[in-house]
């Protein structure tokens, strides 16, 4: 029997709730399709600060590095905001990405037909949306040096550095073009080349990579225009290729096309090593412990893990199909409620409904 090792990082806020639901579903689907999943839960983010004093302990790193995949829920809580930056949960996330060299973040955005009315845009604008945001994840302004805050005669000055090398742009562009080859053969590269030197390099290198993919249509948009186009005409996009900061913003805009950020999964990948699979949403500490969180993005991230990391495509599709059936049956968590014909359920009940579909 095939066996896979998964490091679970429940993290903070609603993380433990959606992890619990997803863990149960993965156990069920692995038995159904005849493979074994071995789980090891580790502290990360705020929970690691509480247990170890730092957001990404070495023992957690070692487990992640030696696993076949990492399944991360969510991190962050306002109670940690007063800590020095290097000790905050978000720094642990950046360290996880850099230590595993997770340079490619893949965020699919596809409208589920039964949820078109949950979108903040009119149904005719979103019904054909099926795009992927490919975001560079280990460079750019979140990692650039120098950065910091210094005292000056007039007060204080803060600064960050957005930097990319040709190699960093090339490898993420390669991912985007290869993905487009499997889809509708269109890449839209998003930058700010009219004012940023780093974006000029990004655009030049992307064009060079495109020369190796003659069958792929390459277009360019400035990031402000791309943000507007995502809410004006989102179905024009196939694969969006962009940098770390811009991808962070655009993927959250794209999330709302689906009706809720609680619907979007993501995969963060490297060339050789375990990937990290996580929902796009945050830890939502305001609803933590209330059993009202939407676990679907976490479940869809687990489905991506099964297909991408383990090549268990049938098992991943099974989870996705079961979720679609539940939504077609009218069940919704509170963030997706749109009219009186839908039936509101909580996090754990959504998991129970899914388990019934998979039996």
C-alpha positions in Angstrom: 0.0 0.0 0.0 1.3 3.4 -0.9 2.0 5.7 2.1 2.5 9.5 2.3 3.7 11.6 5.2 1.9 14.8 5.8 2.9 17.6 8.3 -0.2 19.3 9.6 0.1 23.0 10.7 -3.2 24.0 12.2 -1.9 27.4 13.3 -4.2 30.0 14.8 -7.8 31.3 14.8 -10.1 29.0 12.8 -7.1 26.9 11.7 -7.6 24.0 14.2 -11.3 23.8 13.3 -10.9 23.5 9.6 -7.8 21.2 10.1 -9.9 18.9 12.2 -12.6 18.6 9.4 -10.0 18.1 6.7 -8.0 15.5 8.6 -11.2 13.4 9.0 -12.0 13.7 5.3 -8.5 12.8 4.2 -8.6 9.7 6.5 -11.9 8.7 4.9 -10.8 9.2 1.3 -7.5 7.5 1.8 -9.2 4.3 3.0 -11.7 4.5 0.1 -8.9 4.7 -2.5 -6.4 2.3 -0.9 -3.5 4.4 0.3 -2.2 5.4 3.7 -1.7 8.9 5.1 0.6 9.4 8.1 -0.1 12.7 9.9 2.2 14.7 12.3 0.7 17.8 13.8 3.3 20.6 14.6 3.1 24.1 16.2 3.4 27.0 13.8 2.6 30.7 13.9 1.0 32.0 17.1 0.6 28.5 18.5 4.3 28.0 18.2 5.0 31.4 19.8 2.9 30.1 22.8 4.7 26.8 23.0 8.2 27.5 21.8 8.6 31.3 21.9 9.1 31.6 18.1 6.7 31.3 15.2 8.6 28.6 13.2 10.6 26.3 15.6 13.4 24.1 14.2 11.5 21.0 15.1 8.6 22.1 12.9 11.0 22.9 10.1 12.5 19.4 10.3 9.1 17.7 10.2 8.1 19.8 7.2 11.4 19.2 5.3 11.1 15.4 5.9 7.5 15.1 4.9 5.9 14.4 1.5 3.6 17.5 1.8 2.7 20.2 4.3 -1.0 21.1 4.9 -1.2 24.5 6.5 -4.5 26.1 7.8 -4.0 29.7 8.9 -1.8 31.9 11.1 -2.1 35.2 12.9 -3.9 37.0 15.7 -4.0 40.6 16.8 -2.6 39.6 20.2 0.8 39.1 18.6 0.9 42.5 16.8 3.0 44.1 19.5 5.8 41.6 19.3 9.0 42.4 17.4 8.5 41.7 13.7 10.9 38.7 13.7 8.7 37.0 16.4 5.3 37.5 14.8 3.4 34.6 13.2 3.7 36.2 9.7 7.4 36.0 9.9 7.1 32.3 10.5 5.2 32.0 7.3 7.9 33.9 5.3 10.6 31.7 6.9 8.6 28.5 6.0 8.5 29.6 2.4 12.1 30.6 2.1 13.5 27.6 4.0 11.7 25.2 1.7 12.3 27.4 -1.4 8.6 27.6 -2.2 9.0 30.0 -5.0 5.8 29.2 -7.0 2.4 29.9 -5.5 -0.5 28.5 -7.5 -4.0 29.9 -6.8 -6.8 28.6 -9.0 -10.0 30.7 -9.1 -13.0 28.8 -10.7 -16.6 29.7 -10.3 -18.8 26.9 -8.9 -22.1 27.2 -10.9 -24.2 26.9 -7.7 -22.4 29.9 -6.2 -22.6 32.5 -8.9 -25.3 34.4 -6.9 -22.9 34.5 -3.9 -20.4 36.6 -5.9 -20.3 40.4 -5.3 -20.4 40.8 -9.1 -23.3 40.2 -11.4 -23.8 36.6 -12.5 -23.1 37.3 -16.2 -19.6 38.7 -15.3 -18.4 35.7 -13.2 -20.2 32.6 -14.6 -17.3 31.8 -17.0 -14.4 32.6 -14.7 -11.7 30.0 -14.6 -8.2 31.5 -14.0 -5.0 30.7 -12.1 -2.8 33.3 -10.3 0.9 32.2 -10.4 2.6 34.3 -7.8 6.4 34.5 -7.2 6.7 33.7 -3.4 10.2 33.9 -2.1 11.6 37.2 -3.5 10.3 40.7 -4.1 9.5 43.3 -1.4 8.7 40.8 1.4 12.3 39.5 1.3 14.3 42.3 -0.2 17.2 44.0 1.7 17.7 46.5 3.1 14.6 46.9 5.1 13.8 48.4 8.5 13.0 51.5 10.5 15.4 54.2 11.6 15.3 57.3 13.7 15.9 60.6 11.9 16.1 64.2 13.0 12.6 64.8 11.8 11.1 61.6 13.2 11.3 58.1 11.8 11.8 56.6 8.4 10.7 53.1 7.2 11.9 51.3 4.1 11.6 48.1 2.1 13.3 46.9 -1.0 11.6 45.3 -4.0 14.2 43.2 -5.8 14.3 40.4 -8.4 17.0 38.7 -10.4 16.7 37.4 -13.9 16.8 33.8 -12.6 14.0 34.4 -10.1 11.8 35.8 -12.8 12.7 33.1 -15.3 11.8 30.2 -13.1 8.4 31.5 -12.1 7.6 32.5 -15.7 8.4 28.9 -16.8 5.8 27.6 -14.3 3.2 30.0 -15.7 3.8 29.1 -19.3 3.8 25.4 -18.7 0.6 25.7 -16.8 -1.0 27.8 -19.6 0.0 25.0 -22.0 -2.3 22.7 -20.1 -5.1 25.2 -20.1 -6.2 27.9 -22.6 -2.7 28.9 -23.7 -2.8 32.5 -22.4 -0.5 34.2 -19.9 -1.1 37.8 -18.7 2.0 39.1 -16.9 1.2 41.8 -14.4 3.8 44.4 -13.4 4.3 48.2 -13.0 6.9 48.6 -15.7 5.9 52.2 -16.4 7.5 53.4 -13.0 9.5 50.5 -11.4 12.9 49.4 -12.6 12.3 45.9 -11.0 9.1 45.6 -13.1 11.0 46.5 -16.3 13.3 43.6 -15.6 10.3 41.4 -14.9 8.7 42.3 -18.2 11.9 41.8 -20.2 12.7 38.4 -18.7 9.1 37.3 -19.2 9.3 38.1 -22.9 12.5 36.1 -23.2 10.9 33.1 -21.6 7.9 33.4 -23.9 10.2 32.9 -26.9 10.4 29.2 -25.8 6.6 28.9 -25.8 5.5 30.2 -29.2 2.0 28.7 -28.9 1.2 30.7 -25.8 -0.3 34.2 -26.1 1.6 36.6 -23.8 0.0 39.9 -22.8 1.0 42.5 -20.2 -1.0 44.7 -17.8 0.0 47.2 -15.2 -1.1 46.1 -11.7 -3.7 48.9 -11.2 -5.3 48.0 -14.6 -5.3 44.3 -13.7 -7.1 44.9 -10.5 -9.7 46.9 -12.3 -10.0 44.2 -15.1 -10.5 41.5 -12.5 -13.8 43.1 -11.3 -14.7 44.5 -14.8 -14.1 41.5 -17.1 -12.5 38.6 -15.1 -13.3 35.9 -17.7 -10.6 37.4 -20.0 -7.9 35.9 -17.8 -6.4 32.4 -18.1 -3.0 32.4 -16.2 -2.0 35.6 -14.4 1.8 35.7 -13.8 2.9 38.2 -11.2 5.3 39.1 -8.4 5.0 38.5 -4.7 3.3 41.8 -3.6 1.1 42.1 -6.6 0.1 38.5 -6.4 -0.8 38.8 -2.8 -3.3 41.6 -3.6 -4.7 40.3 -6.9 -5.3 36.8 -5.6 -7.5 38.2 -2.8 -9.5 40.3 -5.3 -9.9 37.2 -7.4 -11.1 35.3 -4.4 -14.1 37.5 -4.0 -15.2 36.6 -7.6 -16.2 33.2 -6.1 -18.3 34.8 -3.4 -16.0 34.2 -0.5 -12.3 34.1 0.2 -13.2 30.9 2.1 -13.5 29.1 -1.2 -9.9 29.4 -2.6 -7.1 26.8 -2.2 -3.5 27.3 -3.0 -0.3 25.3 -3.5 3.2 26.7 -2.9 5.8 24.6 -4.7 9.5 24.1 -5.2 11.6 22.2 -7.7 12.5 19.3 -5.5 10.9 18.9 -2.1 7.6 19.0 -0.2 5.0 21.6 -1.2 2.8 23.5 1.1 -0.9 23.5 0.5 -3.1 26.1 2.3 -6.3 28.1 1.9 -5.9 31.7 0.8 -7.9 33.1 3.7 -6.5 34.2 7.0 -7.1 33.0 10.6 -10.3 35.0 11.2 -9.8 35.2 15.0 -13.1 37.0 15.3 -15.0 33.8 14.5 -12.6 31.3 16.0 -14.2 28.7 18.2 -17.7 29.5 17.0 -18.0 26.6 14.5 -19.1 28.9 11.7 -15.9 28.9 9.6 -16.0 27.8 6.0 -13.7 24.7 5.7 -14.1 24.4 1.9 -10.8 26.2 0.9 -8.9 24.0 3.3 -10.6 20.9 1.9 -9.9 22.0 -1.7 -6.2 22.6 -0.7 -6.1 19.0 0.5 -7.6 17.9 -2.8 -4.8 19.8 -4.6 -2.3 18.1 -2.4 -3.6 14.7 -3.2 -3.4 15.5 -7.0 -0.2 17.5 -7.2 2.0 16.0 -4.4 0.8 12.4 -4.4 -0.6 11.9 -7.9 -3.8 10.6 -6.3 -6.0 12.3 -8.8 -9.1 10.2 -8.3 -9.1 10.8 -4.6 -8.7 14.6 -5.1 -11.4 14.7 -7.7 -13.7 12.8 -5.3 -13.4 15.5 -2.6 -14.0 18.3 -5.2 -17.1 16.5 -6.6 -18.5 15.9 -3.2 -18.1 19.6 -2.3 -19.9 20.5 -5.5 -22.8 18.1 -4.7 -23.2 19.6 -1.2 -23.3 23.1 -2.6 -25.8 22.0 -5.3 -27.9 20.6 -2.5 -28.1 24.2 -1.1 -25.9 23.9 2.0 -23.8 27.0 2.9 -21.7 28.3 5.6 -22.6 31.8 6.8 -20.1 33.6 4.5 -21.9 32.1 1.4 -25.5 32.7 2.4 -27.3 34.5 -0.5 -31.0 33.8 -0.3 -33.7 32.0 1.6 -33.4 28.8 -0.5 -30.0 28.0 1.0 -29.5 26.0 4.2 -26.9 27.4 6.7 -24.5 25.0 8.3 -21.4 25.3 10.5 -17.9 24.1 10.0 -18.3 20.7 11.6 -21.6 20.0 10.0 -20.2 20.8 6.6 -17.6 18.2 7.3 -20.2 15.7 8.3 -22.2 16.3 5.1 -19.0 15.8 3.1 -18.2 12.6 4.9 -21.7 11.2 4.1 -21.1 11.9 0.4 -17.8 10.1 0.5 -18.9 6.9 2.2 
